[in-house]
Amino acid sequence: MPVKSRFKKWAVEVLVFVIVVAGIRAWQQRDMVSGIAPPLQGITLAGLPYELPAHPDKPVLVHFWATWCPICRTEQGAIQAIAHDHPQVITVAMQSGTAIEVTRFMREQGLSFPALNDRDGSISHAWGVNAVPASFIISPDGKIRFVEVGYTTGIGLRFRLWLAGL
């Protein structure tokens, strides 16, 4: 097969792959909120009140996860590291059981990032989250700048946080 034909075939395959991936991402994000971040408040599993500021000083990572989600377990180390270095992180444990069960899971996994328990899914519903993990980056103007569904690297999240702060 000539080089030019192989290149065309390869280019078409790459294009089809990109279109399929973009279509899947669009479908996963179809209900997720955009624009101004919706209200987010509650009592963390540590017993502290939390309210997402309308205009945070620095970008905020709002991360939805679940104890039953294997991809979330893969990503939790990166979320833990970001929360350690960047205090503007709040996580939401989506439909993962009682506060005691989620707290036990976090303790067993060695996790200490702040978490709200969304036992009935009402917070997730308000944000349009149908699949986890899901991450929102909120900029200082209170707008959602980035939305990710599925596995995201720690470097990718840190880069988006940095961009949202510019």
ChimeraX commands (.cxc) that place a marker at each C-alpha (Angstrom):
marker #1 position 0.00,0.00,0.00 radius 0.5
marker #1 position 1.48,3.38,-0.92 radius 0.5
marker #1 position 2.46,5.76,1.86 radius 0.5
marker #1 position -0.13,8.35,0.78 radius 0.5
marker #1 position -2.97,5.78,0.97 radius 0.5
marker #1 position -1.83,4.56,4.38 radius 0.5
marker #1 position -1.71,8.13,5.66 radius 0.5
marker #1 position -5.25,8.82,4.38 radius 0.5
marker #1 position -6.55,5.63,5.99 radius 0.5
marker #1 position -4.83,6.49,9.27 radius 0.5
marker #1 position -6.18,10.08,9.16 radius 0.5
marker #1 position -9.74,8.84,8.59 radius 0.5
marker #1 position -9.44,6.36,11.49 radius 0.5
marker #1 position -8.14,9.09,13.82 radius 0.5
marker #1 position -10.95,11.43,12.75 radius 0.5
marker #1 position -13.59,8.76,13.38 radius 0.5
marker #1 position -12.07,8.05,16.80 radius 0.5
marker #1 position -12.09,11.76,17.73 radius 0.5
marker #1 position -15.72,12.11,16.60 radius 0.5
marker #1 position -16.79,9.06,18.64 radius 0.5
marker #1 position -14.99,10.30,21.77 radius 0.5
marker #1 position -16.45,13.81,21.36 radius 0.5
marker #1 position -19.92,12.31,20.92 radius 0.5
marker #1 position -19.59,10.21,24.07 radius 0.5
marker #1 position -18.37,13.22,26.08 radius 0.5
marker #1 position -21.23,15.37,24.78 radius 0.5
marker #1 position -23.73,12.66,25.75 radius 0.5
marker #1 position -22.22,12.26,29.24 radius 0.5
marker #1 position -22.30,16.03,29.82 radius 0.5
marker #1 position -25.74,16.66,28.29 radius 0.5
marker #1 position -27.49,17.47,31.58 radius 0.5
marker #1 position -24.59,19.05,33.45 radius 0.5
marker #1 position -24.96,22.66,34.49 radius 0.5
marker #1 position -22.98,25.47,32.93 radius 0.5
marker #1 position -22.68,29.20,33.49 radius 0.5
marker #1 position -23.07,30.39,37.07 radius 0.5
marker #1 position -22.43,27.57,39.55 radius 0.5
marker #1 position -25.58,26.45,41.37 radius 0.5
marker #1 position -25.73,26.72,45.15 radius 0.5
marker #1 position -23.82,24.07,47.06 radius 0.5
marker #1 position -24.07,23.89,50.80 radius 0.5
marker #1 position -24.29,21.40,53.59 radius 0.5
marker #1 position -22.44,19.84,56.47 radius 0.5
marker #1 position -19.24,18.00,55.57 radius 0.5
marker #1 position -18.56,14.53,56.90 radius 0.5
marker #1 position -16.18,16.21,59.35 radius 0.5
marker #1 position -19.17,18.11,60.77 radius 0.5
marker #1 position -18.20,21.52,59.35 radius 0.5
marker #1 position -20.63,23.77,57.47 radius 0.5
marker #1 position -19.80,24.35,53.82 radius 0.5
marker #1 position -21.17,26.86,51.34 radius 0.5
marker #1 position -19.75,27.40,47.86 radius 0.5
marker #1 position -18.96,31.12,47.70 radius 0.5
marker #1 position -20.70,33.09,44.94 radius 0.5
marker #1 position -17.34,34.71,44.12 radius 0.5
marker #1 position -14.52,32.58,45.53 radius 0.5
marker #1 position -11.08,34.13,46.06 radius 0.5
marker #1 position -9.47,31.34,44.04 radius 0.5
marker #1 position -10.81,28.69,41.63 radius 0.5
marker #1 position -12.74,25.87,43.31 radius 0.5
marker #1 position -12.79,22.19,42.39 radius 0.5
marker #1 position -16.20,20.60,42.96 radius 0.5
marker #1 position -15.72,16.85,42.55 radius 0.5
marker #1 position -18.53,14.26,42.50 radius 0.5
marker #1 position -17.60,10.65,43.27 radius 0.5
marker #1 position -19.04,7.47,44.77 radius 0.5
marker #1 position -17.79,4.69,47.00 radius 0.5
marker #1 position -19.11,2.10,44.52 radius 0.5
marker #1 position -17.28,3.66,41.52 radius 0.5
marker #1 position -14.05,1.88,40.48 radius 0.5
marker #1 position -12.88,4.82,38.34 radius 0.5
marker #1 position -13.38,7.14,41.32 radius 0.5
marker #1 position -11.07,4.90,43.36 radius 0.5
marker #1 position -8.42,5.21,40.67 radius 0.5
marker #1 position -8.71,9.00,40.75 radius 0.5
marker #1 position -9.03,9.52,44.53 radius 0.5
marker #1 position -5.27,9.81,45.12 radius 0.5
marker #1 position -5.08,12.77,42.73 radius 0.5
marker #1 position -8.09,14.43,44.40 radius 0.5
marker #1 position -6.48,13.87,47.82 radius 0.5
marker #1 position -3.21,15.49,46.63 radius 0.5
marker #1 position -5.00,18.46,45.08 radius 0.5
marker #1 position -7.08,19.00,48.23 radius 0.5
marker #1 position -3.88,18.92,50.28 radius 0.5
marker #1 position -2.19,21.56,48.10 radius 0.5
marker #1 position -5.26,23.58,47.10 radius 0.5
marker #1 position -7.76,24.14,49.95 radius 0.5
marker #1 position -10.53,25.24,47.56 radius 0.5
marker #1 position -11.74,21.67,47.01 radius 0.5
marker #1 position -15.11,20.23,47.96 radius 0.5
marker #1 position -16.20,16.74,47.04 radius 0.5
marker #1 position -19.66,15.20,46.94 radius 0.5
marker #1 position -20.16,11.51,47.66 radius 0.5
marker #1 position -23.06,10.65,45.37 radius 0.5
marker #1 position -25.55,8.03,46.56 radius 0.5
marker #1 position -22.93,6.14,48.55 radius 0.5
marker #1 position -24.87,5.34,51.72 radius 0.5
marker #1 position -25.13,6.96,55.10 radius 0.5
marker #1 position -22.67,9.51,56.41 radius 0.5
marker #1 position -21.24,6.83,58.70 radius 0.5
marker #1 position -20.69,4.45,55.75 radius 0.5
marker #1 position -19.02,7.12,53.62 radius 0.5
marker #1 position -16.85,8.25,56.55 radius 0.5
marker #1 position -15.78,4.64,57.16 radius 0.5
marker #1 position -14.92,4.22,53.46 radius 0.5
marker #1 position -12.84,7.41,53.47 radius 0.5
marker #1 position -11.02,6.38,56.64 radius 0.5
marker #1 position -10.26,2.90,55.17 radius 0.5
marker #1 position -8.95,4.51,51.97 radius 0.5
marker #1 position -6.87,7.10,53.87 radius 0.5
marker #1 position -8.84,10.02,52.42 radius 0.5
marker #1 position -9.18,13.33,54.22 radius 0.5
marker #1 position -10.54,15.69,51.57 radius 0.5
marker #1 position -13.71,17.59,52.51 radius 0.5
marker #1 position -16.85,15.75,51.46 radius 0.5
marker #1 position -20.58,16.33,51.50 radius 0.5
marker #1 position -22.77,13.23,51.56 radius 0.5
marker #1 position -25.39,13.25,48.80 radius 0.5
marker #1 position -27.26,10.19,50.00 radius 0.5
marker #1 position -30.46,10.88,48.03 radius 0.5
marker #1 position -28.78,12.34,44.93 radius 0.5
marker #1 position -30.38,15.78,45.29 radius 0.5
marker #1 position -27.08,17.68,45.03 radius 0.5
marker #1 position -26.00,15.62,42.03 radius 0.5
marker #1 position -29.36,16.22,40.37 radius 0.5
marker #1 position -29.10,19.99,40.91 radius 0.5
marker #1 position -25.71,19.95,39.18 radius 0.5
marker #1 position -26.88,17.60,36.39 radius 0.5
marker #1 position -24.47,14.83,37.36 radius 0.5
marker #1 position -25.55,11.43,36.04 radius 0.5
marker #1 position -22.17,9.71,36.02 radius 0.5
marker #1 position -19.15,9.78,38.29 radius 0.5
marker #1 position -16.45,10.84,38.62 radius 0.5
marker #1 position -17.42,14.33,37.54 radius 0.5
marker #1 position -15.44,17.49,38.19 radius 0.5
marker #1 position -16.36,21.15,37.90 radius 0.5
marker #1 position -13.85,24.00,38.05 radius 0.5
marker #1 position -15.45,27.21,39.32 radius 0.5
marker #1 position -13.61,30.46,38.56 radius 0.5
marker #1 position -13.47,33.48,40.90 radius 0.5
marker #1 position -16.36,35.09,39.02 radius 0.5
marker #1 position -18.57,32.18,40.13 radius 0.5
marker #1 position -18.86,30.62,36.68 radius 0.5
marker #1 position -18.21,27.02,35.75 radius 0.5
marker #1 position -15.13,27.11,33.53 radius 0.5
marker #1 position -14.45,23.41,33.03 radius 0.5
marker #1 position -16.49,20.22,33.33 radius 0.5
marker #1 position -15.01,16.74,33.16 radius 0.5
marker #1 position -16.77,13.37,33.33 radius 0.5
marker #1 position -14.80,10.20,33.80 radius 0.5
marker #1 position -11.19,9.75,34.76 radius 0.5
marker #1 position -9.15,12.95,34.77 radius 0.5
marker #1 position -5.51,13.17,35.71 radius 0.5
marker #1 position -4.34,15.23,38.65 radius 0.5
marker #1 position -2.14,17.24,36.30 radius 0.5
marker #1 position -5.14,17.95,34.09 radius 0.5
marker #1 position -7.23,19.17,37.03 radius 0.5
marker #1 position -4.38,21.29,38.37 radius 0.5
marker #1 position -3.89,22.85,34.93 radius 0.5
marker #1 position -7.61,23.67,34.66 radius 0.5
marker #1 position -7.56,25.20,38.16 radius 0.5
marker #1 position -4.62,27.35,37.10 radius 0.5
marker #1 position -6.33,28.42,33.87 radius 0.5
marker #1 position -9.53,29.31,35.74 radius 0.5
marker #1 position -7.50,31.63,37.97 radius 0.5
marker #1 position -6.09,33.69,35.09 radius 0.5
marker link #1:1,2 radius 0.2
marker link #1:2,3 radius 0.2
marker link #1:3,4 radius 0.2
marker link #1:4,5 radius 0.2
marker link #1:5,6 radius 0.2
marker link #1:6,7 radius 0.2
marker link #1:7,8 radius 0.2
marker link #1:8,9 radius 0.2
marker link #1:9,10 radius 0.2
marker link #1:10,11 radius 0.2
marker link #1:11,12 radius 0.2
marker link #1:12,13 radius 0.2
marker link #1:13,14 radius 0.2
marker link #1:14,15 radius 0.2
marker link #1:15,16 radius 0.2
marker link #1:16,17 radius 0.2
marker link #1:17,18 radius 0.2
marker link #1:18,19 radius 0.2
marker link #1:19,20 radius 0.2
marker link #1:20,21 radius 0.2
marker link #1:21,22 radius 0.2
marker link #1:22,23 radius 0.2
marker link #1:23,24 radius 0.2
marker link #1:24,25 radius 0.2
marker link #1:25,26 radius 0.2
marker link #1:26,27 radius 0.2
marker link #1:27,28 radius 0.2
marker link #1:28,29 radius 0.2
marker link #1:29,30 radius 0.2
marker link #1:30,31 radius 0.2
marker link #1:31,32 radius 0.2
marker link #1:32,33 radius 0.2
marker link #1:33,34 radius 0.2
marker link #1:34,35 radius 0.2
marker link #1:35,36 radius 0.2
marker link #1:36,37 radius 0.2
marker link #1:37,38 radius 0.2
marker link #1:38,39 radius 0.2
marker link #1:39,40 radius 0.2
marker link #1:40,41 radius 0.2
marker link #1:41,42 radius 0.2
marker link #1:42,43 radius 0.2
marker link #1:43,44 radius 0.2
marker link #1:44,45 radius 0.2
marker link #1:45,46 radius 0.2
marker link #1:46,47 radius 0.2
marker link #1:47,48 radius 0.2
marker link #1:48,49 radius 0.2
marker link #1:49,50 radius 0.2
marker link #1:50,51 radius 0.2
marker link #1:51,52 radius 0.2
marker link #1:52,53 radius 0.2
marker link #1:53,54 radius 0.2
marker link #1:54,55 radius 0.2
marker link #1:55,56 radius 0.2
marker link #1:56,57 radius 0.2
marker link #1:57,58 radius 0.2
marker link #1:58,59 radius 0.2
marker link #1:59,60 radius 0.2
marker link #1:60,61 radius 0.2
marker link #1:61,62 radius 0.2
marker link #1:62,63 radius 0.2
marker link #1:63,64 radius 0.2
marker link #1:64,65 radius 0.2
marker link #1:65,66 radius 0.2
marker link #1:66,67 radius 0.2
marker link #1:67,68 radius 0.2
marker link #1:68,69 radius 0.2
marker link #1:69,70 radius 0.2
marker link #1:70,71 radius 0.2
marker link #1:71,72 radius 0.2
marker link #1:72,73 radius 0.2
marker link #1:73,74 radius 0.2
marker link #1:74,75 radius 0.2
marker link #1:75,76 radius 0.2
marker link #1:76,77 radius 0.2
marker link #1:77,78 radius 0.2
marker link #1:78,79 radius 0.2
marker link #1:79,80 radius 0.2
marker link #1:80,81 radius 0.2
marker link #1:81,82 radius 0.2
marker link #1:82,83 radius 0.2
marker link #1:83,84 radius 0.2
marker link #1:84,85 radius 0.2
marker link #1:85,86 radius 0.2
marker link #1:86,87 radius 0.2
marker link #1:87,88 radius 0.2
marker link #1:88,89 radius 0.2
marker link #1:89,90 radius 0.2
marker link #1:90,91 radius 0.2
marker link #1:91,92 radius 0.2
marker link #1:92,93 radius 0.2
marker link #1:93,94 radius 0.2
marker link #1:94,95 radius 0.2
marker link #1:95,96 radius 0.2
marker link #1:96,97 radius 0.2
marker link #1:97,98 radius 0.2
marker link #1:98,99 radius 0.2
marker link #1:99,100 radius 0.2
marker link #1:100,101 radius 0.2
marker link #1:101,102 radius 0.2
marker link #1:102,103 radius 0.2
marker link #1:103,104 radius 0.2
marker link #1:104,105 radius 0.2
marker link #1:105,106 radius 0.2
marker link #1:106,107 radius 0.2
marker link #1:107,108 radius 0.2
marker link #1:108,109 radius 0.2
marker link #1:109,110 radius 0.2
marker link #1:110,111 radius 0.2
marker link #1:111,112 radius 0.2
marker link #1:112,113 radius 0.2
marker link #1:113,114 radius 0.2
marker link #1:114,115 radius 0.2
marker link #1:115,116 radius 0.2
marker link #1:116,117 radius 0.2
marker link #1:117,118 radius 0.2
marker link #1:118,119 radius 0.2
marker link #1:119,120 radius 0.2
marker link #1:120,121 radius 0.2
marker link #1:121,122 radius 0.2
marker link #1:122,123 radius 0.2
marker link #1:123,124 radius 0.2
marker link #1:124,125 radius 0.2
marker link #1:125,126 radius 0.2
marker link #1:126,127 radius 0.2
marker link #1:127,128 radius 0.2
marker link #1:128,129 radius 0.2
marker link #1:129,130 radius 0.2
marker link #1:130,131 radius 0.2
marker link #1:131,132 radius 0.2
marker link #1:132,133 radius 0.2
marker link #1:133,134 radius 0.2
marker link #1:134,135 radius 0.2
marker link #1:135,136 radius 0.2
marker link #1:136,137 radius 0.2
marker link #1:137,138 radius 0.2
marker link #1:138,139 radius 0.2
marker link #1:139,140 radius 0.2
marker link #1:140,141 radius 0.2
marker link #1:141,142 radius 0.2
marker link #1:142,143 radius 0.2
marker link #1:143,144 radius 0.2
marker link #1:144,145 radius 0.2
marker link #1:145,146 radius 0.2
marker link #1:146,147 radius 0.2
marker link #1:147,148 radius 0.2
marker link #1:148,149 radius 0.2
marker link #1:149,150 radius 0.2
marker link #1:150,151 radius 0.2
marker link #1:151,152 radius 0.2
marker link #1:152,153 radius 0.2
marker link #1:153,154 radius 0.2
marker link #1:154,155 radius 0.2
marker link #1:155,156 radius 0.2
marker link #1:156,157 radius 0.2
marker link #1:157,158 radius 0.2
marker link #1:158,159 radius 0.2
marker link #1:159,160 radius 0.2
marker link #1:160,161 radius 0.2
marker link #1:161,162 radius 0.2
marker link #1:162,163 radius 0.2
marker link #1:163,164 radius 0.2
marker link #1:164,165 radius 0.2
marker link #1:165,166 radius 0.2
view
